[in-house]
Amino acid sequence: MALGLYIIGDEILSGKRQDKHFSHIQQLLAARGMQLQWAQYLGDDPQVLEQAFRASFARGDTVLSCGGIGATPDDHTRSASARALDLPLELHAQAAELIRQRIASASLGDSDSPANQQRLQMGVFPQGCEIIPNPYNQIPGYFIREHYFVPGFPVMAWPMIEWVLDTRLQHLQRPAGYLERGLIVQGIMESELTPLMQRIEHEHAEVKVFSLPSVDDPKWGRHIEVGVKGEPERVEPAFETLRRGIDALGAQVRTETVRSI
């Protein structure tokens, strides 16, 4: 099961607004020992959204999705997620009540007015959804099949995502976090490292192996950072296999790298 992120909005892709979600959500996840396996930027295109949602629903991914759940003509996330699941849209009773409470508390007038009837559209979700509470203005997001949909506004989205992480996804949290250990090596090509990396992934299936080449690093010049990452207790034996393999290949080890992720 992969943890993924959709960031939705034409304004992001056009550069009209700069995305703030990716880096902040990485921080929220890292604080809980969690990590994204993928992230994708999507425009407000109904077909593109539906195709993306169908794919992640089919894979069984756990997905955070920011943006496109308003009630203006360019907000297609709610309808696209419904089509991706072949479900009808319906007004969620609890969402409708929360929106009506917001209308009353903000003195927005008669709940039957055209403007407030339009606000109620923000509570129209795919059939069978549950809501994500919104502490900013009470207008909720929704979740279904491990896909969690929140607004694009950071002031709303981020506390809503924290709620998701600490309630619905608490079982995925790893207090010890992930550990990444690597070596800066010189005098060897990536192609020469590949058999060693494949052997480590075969012998230590619980970790991931990585290789990051650089040709103009100001400190090390041309080099490769090769390493392993995963849960701390799994990383250590894999790293020892890596170090022994590097020594056997005759590469020059310049330094070690250690990161908590």
C-alpha positions as CSV (number, residue, x, y, z in Angstrom):
1,M,0.0,0.0,0.0
2,A,1.5,3.3,-1.1
3,L,0.9,6.7,0.4
4,G,0.4,9.3,-2.3
5,L,-0.5,13.0,-2.7
6,Y,-2.5,14.8,-5.3
7,I,-2.2,18.6,-5.5
8,I,-5.0,19.9,-7.7
9,G,-5.5,23.3,-9.4
10,D,-4.8,25.1,-12.7
11,E,-3.4,28.0,-10.7
12,I,-0.6,25.8,-9.5
13,L,0.3,24.5,-12.9
14,S,0.1,27.9,-14.5
15,G,2.3,29.5,-11.8
16,K,-0.4,31.9,-10.7
17,R,0.0,30.5,-7.2
18,Q,3.0,28.7,-5.7
19,D,2.4,25.3,-4.2
20,K,2.9,25.2,-0.4
21,H,1.3,21.8,0.2
22,F,4.1,19.5,-0.9
23,S,6.8,20.7,1.5
24,H,4.5,21.1,4.4
25,I,2.8,17.7,4.1
26,Q,6.3,16.2,3.9
27,Q,7.0,17.8,7.3
28,L,3.7,16.6,8.8
29,L,4.5,13.1,7.6
30,A,8.1,13.1,8.8
31,A,7.0,14.1,12.3
32,R,5.0,10.9,12.4
33,G,7.6,8.6,10.8
34,M,5.7,8.5,7.5
35,Q,6.8,9.1,4.0
36,L,5.2,9.7,0.6
37,Q,5.7,7.1,-2.1
38,W,4.5,9.4,-4.9
39,A,3.1,12.9,-5.5
40,Q,1.3,14.3,-8.5
41,Y,0.2,17.7,-9.7
42,L,-3.1,17.8,-11.6
43,G,-5.0,20.6,-13.3
44,D,-8.7,21.2,-13.1
45,D,-9.5,18.8,-16.0
46,P,-12.4,16.4,-15.3
47,Q,-11.1,13.6,-17.4
48,V,-7.5,13.8,-16.1
49,L,-8.8,13.8,-12.6
50,E,-11.1,10.8,-13.1
51,Q,-8.3,8.8,-14.8
52,A,-5.9,9.6,-11.9
53,F,-8.4,8.7,-9.2
54,R,-9.4,5.5,-11.0
55,A,-5.7,4.5,-11.1
56,S,-5.0,5.1,-7.4
57,F,-8.3,3.6,-6.3
58,A,-7.5,0.5,-8.3
59,R,-4.0,0.2,-6.8
60,G,-5.5,0.4,-3.3
61,D,-3.3,3.4,-2.4
62,T,-3.8,5.7,0.6
63,V,-4.1,9.2,-0.9
64,L,-4.2,12.7,0.4
65,S,-5.8,15.1,-2.1
66,C,-5.7,18.9,-1.8
67,G,-7.9,21.2,-3.9
68,G,-10.9,21.3,-6.2
69,I,-13.7,20.5,-3.7
70,G,-15.4,23.9,-3.8
71,A,-18.6,24.6,-5.6
72,T,-17.6,26.8,-8.5
73,P,-17.5,25.5,-12.2
74,D,-13.8,24.9,-12.1
75,D,-14.0,22.5,-9.1
76,H,-14.2,19.0,-10.5
77,T,-12.6,16.8,-7.7
78,R,-15.9,15.7,-6.1
79,S,-17.6,14.7,-9.4
80,A,-14.4,13.1,-10.8
81,S,-13.9,11.0,-7.7
82,A,-17.5,9.8,-7.9
83,R,-17.1,8.8,-11.5
84,A,-13.9,7.0,-10.7
85,L,-15.8,4.8,-8.3
86,D,-18.9,4.6,-10.5
87,L,-20.9,6.1,-7.7
88,P,-23.6,8.8,-7.7
89,L,-23.2,12.2,-6.0
90,E,-25.5,13.0,-3.1
91,L,-25.8,15.6,-0.4
92,H,-24.2,14.3,2.7
93,A,-26.6,14.8,5.6
94,Q,-23.9,15.7,8.2
95,A,-22.0,17.9,5.8
96,A,-25.3,19.7,5.0
97,E,-25.9,20.3,8.6
98,L,-22.4,21.7,9.2
99,I,-22.8,24.0,6.2
100,R,-26.1,25.3,7.5
101,Q,-24.5,25.9,10.9
102,R,-21.8,27.9,9.1
103,I,-24.4,29.9,7.2
104,A,-26.1,30.8,10.5
105,S,-23.0,31.6,12.5
106,A,-21.6,33.8,9.8
107,S,-24.9,35.6,9.3
108,L,-25.0,34.7,5.6
109,G,-28.7,35.2,5.3
110,D,-31.6,32.9,4.5
111,S,-30.4,29.3,4.1
112,D,-32.8,29.0,1.1
113,S,-31.2,31.8,-0.8
114,P,-29.5,31.0,-4.1
115,A,-26.1,31.8,-2.7
116,N,-26.6,29.5,0.3
117,Q,-28.1,26.7,-1.8
118,Q,-24.9,26.9,-3.9
119,R,-22.9,26.7,-0.6
120,L,-24.7,23.4,0.1
121,Q,-23.2,22.0,-3.1
122,M,-19.9,21.8,-1.1
123,G,-21.5,19.0,0.8
124,V,-22.3,16.9,-2.2
125,F,-20.0,13.9,-2.2
126,P,-19.8,10.5,-3.7
127,Q,-22.3,8.2,-2.1
128,G,-21.0,6.4,1.0
129,C,-18.4,9.0,1.9
130,E,-17.6,10.1,5.4
131,I,-16.6,13.6,6.4
132,I,-13.3,15.2,7.4
133,P,-13.8,18.0,9.9
134,N,-12.7,21.5,9.0
135,P,-11.8,23.6,12.1
136,Y,-11.4,26.8,10.1
137,N,-15.0,27.3,8.8
138,Q,-16.8,24.0,9.5
139,I,-17.3,23.1,5.8
140,P,-16.0,19.6,5.6
141,G,-13.9,17.5,3.3
142,Y,-14.6,13.9,2.7
143,F,-13.0,10.4,2.5
144,I,-13.8,7.1,0.8
145,R,-11.7,4.0,0.0
146,E,-8.6,5.5,1.8
147,H,-8.7,8.6,-0.3
148,Y,-8.9,11.8,1.7
149,F,-10.1,15.0,0.0
150,V,-9.5,18.5,1.5
151,P,-9.7,22.0,0.1
152,G,-6.8,23.8,-1.6
153,F,-6.5,26.5,1.0
154,P,-3.5,25.7,3.3
155,V,-5.2,27.3,6.3
156,M,-8.0,24.7,6.0
157,A,-6.2,21.8,4.3
158,W,-3.3,21.4,6.8
159,P,-5.3,20.9,10.0
160,M,-7.7,18.7,8.2
161,I,-4.7,16.5,7.0
162,E,-3.4,16.4,10.5
163,W,-6.7,15.1,11.7
164,V,-6.5,12.4,9.0
165,L,-3.0,11.4,9.9
166,D,-3.7,11.2,13.7
167,T,-7.1,9.4,13.4
168,R,-7.6,7.5,10.2
169,L,-3.9,6.8,9.5
170,Q,-2.5,6.5,13.0
171,H,-1.7,2.9,12.3
172,L,0.8,3.9,9.6
173,Q,2.8,6.1,12.0
174,R,6.2,4.9,12.9
175,P,7.5,6.8,16.0
176,A,11.0,5.6,15.3
177,G,10.8,7.0,11.8
178,Y,12.9,5.8,8.9
179,L,16.7,5.8,8.7
180,E,18.8,6.4,5.7
181,R,22.5,5.4,5.6
182,G,24.8,6.0,2.7
183,L,28.4,6.3,1.5
184,I,29.9,8.9,-0.7
185,V,32.1,6.9,-3.1
186,Q,34.4,7.7,-6.0
187,G,36.3,5.8,-8.6
188,I,33.4,3.6,-9.6
189,M,30.5,3.7,-12.1
190,E,26.8,3.2,-11.3
191,S,26.8,0.2,-13.6
192,E,29.4,-1.5,-11.4
193,L,27.3,-0.8,-8.3
194,T,24.1,-2.2,-9.8
195,P,24.7,-6.0,-9.1
196,L,25.6,-5.1,-5.5
197,M,22.4,-3.0,-5.1
198,Q,20.3,-5.8,-6.6
199,R,21.8,-8.3,-4.2
200,I,21.0,-6.1,-1.2
201,E,17.4,-5.6,-2.3
202,H,17.1,-9.4,-2.7
203,E,18.8,-10.3,0.7
204,H,17.2,-7.4,2.6
205,A,13.7,-7.0,1.1
206,E,12.5,-4.7,3.8
207,V,14.8,-1.8,2.8
208,K,15.2,0.3,-0.3
209,V,18.5,0.9,-2.0
210,F,19.3,4.2,-3.7
211,S,22.1,5.7,-5.9
212,L,22.5,9.4,-6.4
213,P,25.3,10.4,-8.8
214,S,26.8,13.9,-9.0
215,V,29.3,15.3,-11.5
216,D,30.0,18.8,-10.1
217,D,29.5,18.8,-6.3
218,P,31.5,21.7,-4.8
219,K,32.9,19.5,-2.1
220,W,33.3,16.0,-3.5
221,G,33.3,16.6,-7.3
222,R,32.3,13.6,-9.3
223,H,30.9,11.0,-6.9
224,I,28.0,8.6,-6.2
225,E,26.0,8.5,-2.9
226,V,24.9,5.0,-2.6
227,G,22.9,3.8,0.4
228,V,19.9,2.0,2.0
229,K,16.8,3.3,3.8
230,G,14.0,1.9,5.8
231,E,13.1,1.1,9.4
232,P,16.2,1.5,11.6
233,E,16.5,-2.1,12.7
234,R,16.4,-3.2,9.0
235,V,18.8,-0.7,7.8
236,E,21.9,-1.6,9.8
237,P,22.4,-5.2,8.5
238,A,21.7,-4.0,4.9
239,F,24.2,-1.2,5.3
240,E,26.9,-3.6,6.5
241,T,26.3,-5.7,3.4
242,L,26.7,-2.5,1.3
243,R,29.9,-1.4,3.0
244,R,31.5,-4.9,2.5
245,G,30.4,-4.9,-1.1
246,I,31.9,-1.4,-1.7
247,D,35.2,-2.5,-0.2
248,A,35.3,-5.6,-2.4
249,L,34.7,-3.4,-5.5
250,G,37.7,-1.3,-4.6
251,A,35.8,2.0,-4.6
252,Q,37.1,5.0,-2.6
253,V,34.8,5.8,0.3
254,R,35.0,9.5,1.2
255,T,32.4,9.7,4.0
256,E,29.2,8.3,5.4
257,T,25.8,10.0,5.4
258,V,23.1,9.4,7.9
259,R,19.6,10.9,7.8
260,S,16.4,10.4,9.7
261,I,13.4,10.6,7.4
